[in-house]
Amino acid sequence: MRQGDTQATRGTAVQERGSAVRVGQSEPAPPAAHCVFRALIGLMRPEKKGDPVTSSHVPLRSQRGVYGISVTSELTGIGPQTLRLYERRGLITPTRTGGGTRRYSEDDVARLQKITELVAAGVNLIGIGQILQLEAENAILAARNAELEQLVKSEVPGRA
């Protein structure tokens, strides 16, 4: 049997070394190369409705969780227990793997740096949560305002 091949045993899949399947699962996970290919295709072209390759949600590169908790701790200077506390308080929401492992993205690391700045300025965690929420709402409103300005410019000729 080659590496990665499956062998059926009493209705469950069992794989050799290097696989992503746990004993007891009925089907093996898709090959890693296929997932990488699918992600790259999603980044290279806009999603089209009904397109079988891109119809699944593919997060932007900065939103994809790639760092484990220990790496994130080293990158940000925040201890793992503090990262878990921030998650419990709703300040950050890392993605999770199928096994439940936290994965932090570039956006999460940037958000943690902002949280660190606010903590250093003396803001408590509830205040930090409110500040981050208001900043996110402000960004959404600014984007919506820009869309509306573009719409007005396109519909009203001669208006600058």
Backbone as a chain_set.jsonl record, in Angstrom:
{"seq": "MRQGDTQATRGTAVQERGSAVRVGQSEPAPPAAHCVFRALIGLMRPEKKGDPVTSSHVPLRSQRGVYGISVTSELTGIGPQTLRLYERRGLITPTRTGGGTRRYSEDDVARLQKITELVAAGVNLIGIGQILQLEAENAILAARNAELEQLVKSEVPGRA", "coords": {"N": [[0.843, -1.173, 0.0], [0.587, 2.211, -0.868], [1.806, 5.378, 0.448], [-0.715, 7.387, 1.871], [-2.795, 5.998, 0.705], [-6.037, 4.507, 1.096], [-7.679, 2.153, 3.223], [-10.371, 0.102, 3.528], [-12.029, -0.75, 6.471], [-14.272, -2.513, 8.17], [-16.35, -0.7, 7.346], [-15.241, 1.809, 7.805], [-12.803, 4.371, 7.172], [-9.332, 3.928, 6.998], [-6.17, 5.28, 7.045], [-2.807, 5.387, 5.769], [0.428, 6.672, 6.923], [0.804, 10.295, 7.034], [-1.716, 11.177, 6.403], [-4.906, 12.916, 6.495], [-7.076, 11.862, 7.704], [-9.099, 10.648, 10.294], [-9.408, 7.693, 12.262], [-12.433, 6.063, 11.915], [-13.793, 7.92, 10.44], [-15.792, 8.226, 7.526], [-15.008, 9.035, 4.961], [-12.041, 10.03, 3.246], [-10.159, 13.097, 3.784], [-9.955, 15.839, 1.402], [-7.136, 15.918, -0.838], [-4.227, 17.785, 0.14], [-2.975, 19.337, -1.841], [-5.055, 19.779, -3.62], [-6.692, 21.474, -2.087], [-5.011, 23.693, -1.795], [-4.759, 24.419, -4.487], [-7.424, 25.064, -5.054], [-7.751, 27.273, -3.33], [-5.872, 29.054, -4.426], [-6.951, 29.455, -6.993], [-9.305, 30.739, -6.259], [-8.266, 33.156, -5.32], [-7.179, 34.244, -7.604], [-9.186, 34.847, -9.446], [-12.368, 36.508, -9.693], [-15.221, 35.439, -7.792], [-17.704, 33.51, -9.336], [-21.141, 33.089, -9.663], [-22.32, 29.877, -9.122], [-20.032, 28.701, -10.081], [-18.104, 25.88, -9.981], [-15.512, 25.674, -8.936], [-14.938, 27.991, -7.46], [-17.124, 28.474, -5.863], [-17.259, 27.855, -3.182], [-16.578, 29.452, -0.042], [-13.681, 31.326, 0.028], [-11.362, 32.65, 2.052], [-9.699, 35.865, 2.111], [-6.144, 36.279, 1.744], [-5.008, 37.614, 3.966], [-6.884, 37.048, 5.864], [-6.864, 34.379, 6.34], [-6.384, 31.826, 8.623], [-3.296, 31.022, 9.81], [-1.276, 30.94, 11.708], [-0.253, 29.278, 14.632], [-1.052, 29.234, 18.175], [1.289, 29.549, 19.708], [3.157, 30.65, 17.912], [1.837, 33.021, 17.25], [1.88, 34.194, 19.738], [4.625, 34.695, 20.012], [4.992, 36.459, 17.85], [3.444, 38.685, 18.588], [4.079, 39.243, 21.212], [2.39, 38.689, 23.242], [1.206, 36.647, 25.794], [0.205, 33.137, 25.649], [-1.956, 32.489, 27.408], [-3.118, 34.97, 27.779], [-3.917, 35.497, 25.166], [-5.922, 33.566, 24.963], [-7.665, 34.588, 26.881], [-8.397, 37.03, 25.675], [-9.816, 35.978, 23.56], [-11.945, 34.713, 24.912], [-13.187, 36.99, 25.929], [-14.146, 38.098, 23.637], [-12.647, 39.779, 22.039], [-11.066, 38.922, 20.015], [-11.282, 36.536, 17.395], [-10.091, 33.726, 16.552], [-9.679, 31.454, 13.769], [-10.638, 27.992, 13.648], [-9.225, 24.737, 13.463], [-10.231, 21.507, 12.178], [-9.766, 19.857, 14.333], [-9.965, 21.587, 16.43], [-7.89, 23.335, 17.015], [-6.545, 26.554, 17.534], [-6.156, 29.014, 15.015], [-4.453, 31.771, 13.903], [-4.762, 34.719, 11.918], [-3.199, 37.099, 9.635], [-4.67, 39.452, 9.862], [-5.717, 39.053, 12.426], [-3.363, 39.22, 13.944], [-2.652, 41.895, 13.472], [-4.847, 43.114, 14.692], [-4.424, 42.291, 17.318], [-2.098, 43.722, 17.866], [-3.133, 46.3, 17.885], [-4.831, 46.046, 20.095], [-2.889, 45.678, 22.075], [-1.669, 48.206, 22.04], [-3.806, 49.773, 22.979], [-4.196, 48.687, 25.54], [-1.764, 49.409, 26.684], [-2.182, 52.127, 26.752], [-3.895, 52.324, 28.801], [-6.561, 51.545, 28.631], [-9.392, 49.611, 29.514], [-10.475, 46.135, 29.047], [-13.189, 45.952, 28.289], [-13.657, 48.515, 27.312], [-11.826, 48.471, 25.192], [-13.026, 46.553, 23.547], [-15.352, 47.976, 22.812], [-14.216, 50.168, 21.461], [-12.94, 48.868, 19.283], [-15.179, 47.758, 18.029], [-16.608, 50.085, 17.298], [-14.735, 51.213, 15.537], [-14.773, 49.3, 13.49], [-17.439, 49.509, 12.628], [-17.364, 52.16, 11.745], [-15.596, 51.932, 9.587], [-17.139, 50.356, 7.865], [-19.287, 52.093, 7.384], [-17.902, 54.206, 6.142], [-17.048, 52.945, 3.797], [-19.529, 52.379, 2.645], [-20.465, 54.986, 2.287], [-18.631, 55.904, 0.367], [-19.38, 54.238, -1.748], [-21.971, 55.211, -2.249], [-21.388, 57.837, -2.995], [-20.026, 57.37, -5.399], [-22.137, 56.252, -6.861], [-23.901, 58.431, -7.018], [-22.318, 60.193, -8.503], [-22.171, 58.79, -10.918], [-24.826, 58.718, -11.751], [-25.74, 61.354, -11.865], [-25.087, 63.54, -14.235], [-22.355, 65.78, -14.829], [-21.922, 66.445, -12.221], [-19.456, 66.855, -9.829]], "CA": [[0.0, 0.0, 0.0], [1.359, 3.443, -0.938], [1.474, 6.389, 1.446], [-1.906, 8.154, 1.531], [-3.869, 5.13, 0.248], [-6.971, 4.155, 2.154], [-8.038, 0.752, 3.311], [-11.664, 0.02, 4.21], [-12.077, -1.705, 7.56], [-15.582, -2.489, 8.812], [-17.126, 0.481, 6.985], [-14.578, 3.068, 8.118], [-11.569, 4.578, 6.422], [-8.092, 3.952, 7.762], [-5.14, 5.669, 6.094], [-1.41, 5.268, 6.144], [1.064, 7.898, 7.393], [0.691, 11.502, 6.235], [-3.081, 11.436, 5.98], [-5.679, 13.833, 7.319], [-8.288, 11.17, 8.102], [-9.075, 9.977, 11.588], [-10.08, 6.402, 12.247], [-13.846, 6.224, 12.194], [-14.414, 8.759, 9.426], [-16.197, 7.404, 6.395], [-14.345, 9.437, 3.734], [-10.806, 10.768, 3.492], [-10.172, 14.521, 3.478], [-9.383, 16.083, 0.086], [-5.681, 16.09, -0.789], [-3.798, 19.144, 0.451], [-2.699, 20.046, -3.089], [-6.337, 20.207, -4.168], [-7.132, 22.618, -1.294], [-4.161, 24.816, -2.158], [-5.156, 24.807, -5.834], [-8.737, 25.711, -4.941], [-7.537, 28.578, -2.715], [-5.197, 29.92, -5.387], [-7.914, 29.809, -8.03], [-10.208, 31.707, -5.662], [-7.585, 34.434, -5.197], [-6.812, 34.763, -8.914], [-10.315, 35.338, -10.224], [-13.537, 36.767, -8.865], [-16.159, 34.329, -7.679], [-18.861, 33.55, -10.212], [-22.215, 32.29, -9.103], [-22.44, 28.56, -9.729], [-18.731, 28.203, -10.511], [-17.793, 24.8, -9.048], [-14.193, 25.809, -8.316], [-14.862, 29.111, -6.533], [-18.382, 28.737, -5.181], [-17.065, 27.778, -1.736], [-15.989, 30.679, 0.471], [-12.232, 31.292, 0.199], [-11.005, 33.928, 2.668], [-8.525, 36.562, 1.607], [-4.911, 35.77, 2.345], [-4.804, 38.212, 5.279], [-7.901, 36.533, 6.772], [-6.7, 32.937, 6.489], [-5.673, 31.481, 9.847], [-2.115, 30.217, 9.519], [-0.364, 30.892, 12.843], [-0.701, 28.65, 15.864], [-1.055, 30.148, 19.325], [2.656, 29.837, 20.16], [3.761, 31.567, 16.939], [1.165, 34.303, 17.436], [2.401, 34.731, 20.986], [5.959, 35.23, 19.721], [4.87, 37.601, 16.942], [2.794, 39.822, 19.229], [4.573, 39.483, 22.559], [1.277, 38.434, 24.159], [1.25, 35.258, 26.241], [-0.899, 32.28, 25.208], [-3.12, 32.604, 28.297], [-3.749, 36.261, 27.484], [-4.621, 35.321, 23.892], [-7.15, 32.826, 25.266], [-8.534, 35.528, 27.587], [-8.95, 37.944, 24.668], [-10.827, 35.231, 22.809], [-13.124, 34.56, 25.788], [-13.83, 38.295, 26.062], [-14.69, 38.486, 22.341], [-11.813, 40.771, 21.359], [-10.471, 38.278, 18.842], [-11.919, 35.255, 17.091], [-9.269, 32.961, 15.603], [-10.338, 30.316, 13.132], [-10.314, 26.711, 14.289], [-9.071, 23.585, 12.586], [-11.188, 20.458, 12.465], [-9.469, 19.317, 15.651], [-10.186, 22.605, 17.445], [-6.703, 24.149, 17.247], [-6.687, 27.953, 17.117], [-5.289, 29.5, 13.94], [-4.548, 33.225, 13.822], [-4.448, 35.274, 10.608], [-2.484, 38.385, 9.638], [-5.617, 40.423, 10.406], [-5.762, 38.83, 13.873], [-2.111, 39.739, 14.51], [-2.769, 43.361, 13.448], [-5.836, 43.465, 15.719], [-3.754, 42.102, 18.609], [-1.184, 44.845, 18.06], [-3.99, 47.421, 18.26], [-5.248, 45.77, 21.466], [-1.717, 45.931, 22.919], [-1.521, 49.67, 22.135], [-4.872, 50.296, 23.822], [-3.903, 48.253, 26.915], [-0.657, 50.253, 27.142], [-2.727, 53.461, 26.984], [-4.694, 52.273, 30.018], [-7.958, 51.237, 28.345], [-9.732, 48.267, 29.976], [-10.881, 45.23, 27.964], [-14.529, 46.308, 27.801], [-13.459, 49.709, 26.49], [-11.147, 48.049, 23.959], [-14.054, 45.919, 22.72], [-16.206, 49.016, 22.25], [-13.422, 50.93, 20.491], [-12.761, 48.047, 18.079], [-16.479, 47.643, 17.374], [-16.901, 51.368, 16.664], [-13.841, 51.365, 14.39], [-15.272, 48.423, 12.422], [-18.667, 50.133, 12.107], [-16.945, 53.354, 11.025], [-15.025, 51.493, 8.306], [-18.26, 49.918, 7.025], [-20.014, 53.297, 6.968], [-17.06, 54.944, 5.191], [-17.112, 52.224, 2.514], [-20.878, 52.597, 2.105], [-20.501, 56.377, 1.85], [-17.881, 55.975, -0.892], [-20.232, 53.615, -2.775], [-23.063, 56.124, -2.56], [-20.813, 58.959, -3.737], [-19.794, 56.876, -6.759], [-23.443, 56.088, -7.479], [-24.405, 59.765, -7.329], [-21.497, 60.721, -9.605], [-22.484, 58.092, -12.164], [-26.194, 58.975, -12.157], [-25.97, 62.776, -12.081], [-24.008, 64.045, -15.106], [-21.85, 67.117, -14.556], [-21.654, 66.64, -10.799], [-18.1, 66.402, -9.505]], "C": [[0.887, 1.235, 0.0], [0.918, 4.417, 0.149], [0.258, 7.18, 0.986], [-3.05, 7.302, 1.021], [-4.784, 4.801, 1.416], [-7.259, 2.668, 2.101], [-9.333, 0.691, 4.111], [-11.608, -1.074, 5.263], [-13.401, -1.533, 8.291], [-16.323, -1.184, 8.569], [-16.488, 1.814, 7.332], [-13.294, 3.159, 7.32], [-10.39, 4.624, 7.377], [-7.001, 4.273, 6.762], [-3.762, 5.475, 6.692], [-0.882, 6.611, 6.639], [0.792, 9.061, 6.451], [-0.731, 11.824, 5.805], [-3.766, 12.381, 6.947], [-6.948, 13.186, 7.835], [-8.088, 10.532, 9.465], [-9.791, 8.649, 11.447], [-11.527, 6.639, 12.642], [-14.543, 7.137, 11.204], [-14.719, 7.902, 8.214], [-15.497, 7.78, 5.1], [-13.061, 10.179, 4.073], [-10.981, 12.244, 3.147], [-9.601, 14.726, 2.084], [-7.877, 16.282, 0.197], [-5.316, 17.544, -0.572], [-3.539, 19.948, -0.812], [-3.984, 20.558, -3.706], [-6.834, 21.448, -3.432], [-6.322, 23.857, -1.64], [-4.541, 25.325, -3.54], [-6.464, 25.576, -5.798], [-8.59, 27.116, -4.354], [-6.871, 29.537, -3.689], [-6.132, 30.353, -6.502], [-8.861, 30.876, -7.506], [-9.581, 33.082, -5.532], [-7.303, 35.065, -6.556], [-7.984, 35.316, -9.7], [-11.507, 35.567, -9.314], [-14.491, 35.592, -8.881], [-17.337, 34.549, -8.612], [-19.909, 32.637, -9.628], [-22.307, 30.973, -9.858], [-21.129, 27.98, -10.212], [-18.289, 27.124, -9.522], [-16.456, 24.963, -8.343], [-14.202, 26.882, -7.243], [-16.142, 29.339, -5.749], [-18.276, 28.568, -3.669], [-16.357, 29.057, -1.287], [-14.49, 30.486, 0.683], [-11.833, 32.632, 0.796], [-9.786, 34.546, 1.995], [-7.295, 36.069, 2.349], [-4.704, 36.321, 3.755], [-5.796, 37.699, 6.315], [-7.759, 35.042, 7.037], [-5.855, 32.64, 7.731], [-4.508, 30.554, 9.56], [-1.192, 30.045, 10.723], [-1.005, 30.176, 14.021], [-0.57, 29.632, 17.019], [0.359, 30.493, 19.784], [3.362, 30.803, 19.21], [3.154, 32.957, 17.088], [1.661, 34.984, 18.707], [3.775, 35.359, 20.782], [5.88, 36.476, 18.848], [4.362, 38.854, 17.642], [3.361, 40.178, 20.59], [3.498, 39.301, 23.62], [1.311, 36.956, 24.521], [0.045, 34.453, 25.778], [-2.138, 32.375, 26.095], [-3.858, 33.912, 28.059], [-4.487, 36.195, 26.16], [-5.935, 34.588, 24.106], [-8.155, 33.724, 25.988], [-9.193, 36.489, 26.603], [-10.022, 37.251, 23.837], [-12.094, 35.063, 23.643], [-13.896, 35.863, 25.918], [-14.375, 38.816, 24.731], [-13.875, 39.527, 21.593], [-11.222, 40.218, 20.072], [-11.155, 36.935, 18.644], [-11.063, 34.504, 16.074], [-10.092, 31.852, 14.959], [-9.904, 29.05, 13.861], [-10.156, 25.644, 13.22], [-10.15, 22.576, 12.937], [-10.997, 19.858, 13.843], [-9.616, 20.332, 16.769], [-8.989, 23.493, 17.749], [-6.939, 25.565, 16.735], [-5.687, 28.261, 16.015], [-5.532, 30.991, 13.768], [-4.091, 33.703, 12.45], [-3.616, 36.551, 10.761], [-3.383, 39.477, 10.211], [-5.721, 40.294, 11.923], [-4.519, 39.41, 14.546], [-2.156, 41.268, 14.545], [-3.748, 43.84, 14.521], [-5.22, 43.322, 17.116], [-2.761, 43.228, 18.892], [-1.954, 46.095, 18.474], [-4.452, 47.263, 19.712], [-4.104, 46.069, 22.43], [-1.503, 47.433, 23.112], [-2.563, 50.255, 23.082], [-4.668, 49.903, 25.292], [-2.792, 49.135, 27.491], [-1.132, 51.677, 27.44], [-3.65, 53.493, 28.201], [-6.168, 51.981, 29.813], [-8.242, 49.808, 28.82], [-10.304, 47.441, 28.831], [-12.273, 45.531, 27.425], [-14.44, 47.533, 26.905], [-12.794, 49.379, 25.167], [-12.156, 47.404, 23.011], [-14.954, 46.948, 22.055], [-15.474, 49.834, 21.195], [-13.281, 50.147, 19.186], [-14.073, 47.902, 17.315], [-16.827, 48.948, 16.654], [-16.005, 51.62, 15.451], [-14.316, 50.514, 13.211], [-16.538, 49.015, 11.796], [-18.332, 51.369, 11.288], [-16.379, 52.988, 9.65], [-16.13, 51.057, 7.341], [-19.026, 51.129, 6.504], [-19.218, 54.116, 5.96], [-17.089, 54.279, 3.817], [-18.47, 52.44, 1.859], [-21.025, 54.011, 1.571], [-19.775, 56.542, 0.517], [-18.683, 55.365, -2.035], [-21.334, 54.561, -3.209], [-22.57, 57.34, -3.341], [-20.54, 58.564, -5.189], [-21.104, 56.743, -7.518], [-24.014, 57.435, -7.889], [-23.638, 60.356, -8.501], [-21.858, 60.071, -10.935], [-23.891, 58.399, -12.666], [-26.468, 60.439, -12.47], [-24.83, 63.322, -12.929], [-23.639, 65.474, -14.725], [-21.59, 67.38, -13.096], [-20.282, 66.063, -10.465], [-17.922, 66.162, -8.059]], "O": [[1.839, 1.312, 0.777], [-0.179, 4.31, 0.697], [0.2, 7.603, -0.168], [-4.172, 7.796, 0.903], [-4.365, 4.813, 2.573], [-7.102, 2.019, 1.067], [-9.389, 1.172, 5.243], [-11.19, -2.196, 4.979], [-13.622, -0.52, 8.955], [-16.876, -0.613, 9.51], [-17.125, 2.855, 7.173], [-12.764, 2.152, 6.852], [-10.44, 5.271, 8.423], [-6.903, 3.612, 5.728], [-3.571, 5.408, 7.906], [-1.639, 7.574, 6.762], [0.58, 8.876, 5.253], [-0.932, 12.664, 4.928], [-3.291, 12.622, 8.057], [-7.821, 13.881, 8.354], [-7.04, 9.951, 9.749], [-10.679, 8.5, 10.607], [-11.802, 7.348, 13.611], [-15.772, 7.134, 11.132], [-13.986, 6.961, 7.911], [-15.389, 6.939, 4.208], [-13.0, 10.883, 5.081], [-11.828, 12.607, 2.331], [-8.838, 13.885, 1.61], [-7.391, 16.764, 1.221], [-6.015, 18.44, -1.045], [-3.854, 21.138, -0.851], [-4.009, 21.658, -4.259], [-7.342, 22.376, -4.061], [-6.877, 24.948, -1.766], [-4.637, 26.535, -3.749], [-6.597, 26.619, -6.437], [-9.235, 28.052, -4.827], [-7.256, 30.703, -3.773], [-6.101, 31.512, -6.915], [-9.189, 31.82, -8.225], [-10.288, 34.086, -5.623], [-7.198, 36.288, -6.658], [-7.79, 36.183, -10.552], [-11.648, 34.905, -8.286], [-14.563, 34.845, -9.856], [-17.901, 35.642, -8.67], [-19.604, 31.542, -9.154], [-22.366, 30.956, -11.087], [-21.113, 26.856, -10.712], [-18.115, 27.417, -8.339], [-16.281, 24.436, -7.245], [-13.547, 26.722, -6.213], [-16.233, 30.328, -5.022], [-19.119, 29.087, -2.938], [-15.623, 29.671, -2.062], [-14.072, 29.596, 1.424], [-11.95, 33.657, 0.125], [-8.962, 33.855, 1.397], [-7.394, 35.513, 3.443], [-4.274, 35.589, 4.646], [-5.589, 37.886, 7.514], [-8.47, 34.498, 7.882], [-4.741, 33.148, 7.866], [-4.707, 29.424, 9.115], [-0.403, 29.101, 10.76], [-2.158, 30.436, 14.366], [-0.039, 30.731, 16.854], [0.605, 31.622, 20.209], [4.092, 31.685, 19.662], [3.871, 33.957, 17.057], [1.839, 36.202, 18.741], [4.056, 36.431, 21.317], [6.612, 37.44, 19.072], [4.797, 39.961, 17.327], [3.153, 41.289, 21.078], [3.676, 39.714, 24.766], [1.432, 36.105, 23.64], [-1.023, 35.018, 25.539], [-3.26, 32.345, 25.588], [-5.086, 33.957, 28.13], [-5.568, 36.769, 26.028], [-6.95, 34.941, 23.506], [-9.357, 33.636, 25.739], [-10.397, 36.738, 26.679], [-11.017, 37.867, 23.455], [-13.199, 35.251, 23.133], [-15.124, 35.85, 26.008], [-15.004, 39.874, 24.701], [-14.354, 40.102, 20.616], [-10.914, 40.97, 19.148], [-11.556, 36.28, 19.606], [-11.281, 34.628, 14.869], [-11.072, 31.375, 15.53], [-8.92, 29.051, 14.601], [-10.856, 25.646, 12.208], [-10.9, 22.773, 13.893], [-11.959, 19.399, 14.459], [-9.418, 19.995, 17.937], [-9.06, 24.327, 18.652], [-7.465, 25.757, 15.639], [-4.533, 27.836, 16.063], [-6.656, 31.427, 13.52], [-3.145, 33.158, 11.883], [-3.367, 37.017, 11.873], [-2.916, 40.334, 10.961], [-5.805, 41.298, 12.629], [-4.621, 40.027, 15.607], [-1.746, 41.875, 15.534], [-3.507, 44.852, 15.18], [-5.474, 44.147, 17.994], [-2.605, 43.641, 20.041], [-1.487, 46.864, 19.315], [-4.464, 48.233, 20.469], [-4.328, 46.653, 23.49], [-1.193, 47.882, 24.216], [-2.251, 51.128, 23.892], [-4.939, 50.702, 26.188], [-2.866, 49.559, 28.645], [-0.551, 52.359, 28.284], [-4.132, 54.557, 28.591], [-6.957, 52.154, 30.742], [-7.45, 48.9, 28.571], [-10.59, 47.979, 27.761], [-12.515, 45.381, 26.227], [-15.078, 47.583, 25.854], [-13.154, 49.94, 24.132], [-12.143, 47.676, 21.81], [-15.287, 46.818, 20.877], [-16.043, 50.158, 20.153], [-13.48, 50.701, 18.105], [-14.077, 47.922, 16.085], [-17.294, 48.915, 15.515], [-16.458, 52.176, 14.45], [-14.265, 50.958, 12.064], [-16.686, 49.018, 10.574], [-18.945, 51.606, 10.247], [-16.659, 53.668, 8.663], [-16.069, 51.35, 6.146], [-19.373, 51.19, 5.324], [-19.794, 54.666, 5.021], [-17.148, 54.961, 2.794], [-18.551, 52.659, 0.65], [-21.636, 54.22, 0.524], [-20.26, 57.249, -0.366], [-18.682, 55.886, -3.151], [-21.603, 54.701, -4.402], [-23.254, 57.819, -4.245], [-20.799, 59.346, -6.104], [-21.173, 57.087, -8.698], [-24.554, 57.572, -8.987], [-24.235, 60.953, -9.397], [-21.85, 60.737, -11.97], [-24.138, 58.351, -13.871], [-27.354, 60.734, -13.272], [-23.731, 63.545, -12.422], [-24.497, 66.272, -14.348], [-21.081, 68.446, -12.75], [-19.99, 64.911, -10.786], [-16.836, 65.776, -7.626]]}, "num_chains": 1, "name": "protein.A"}
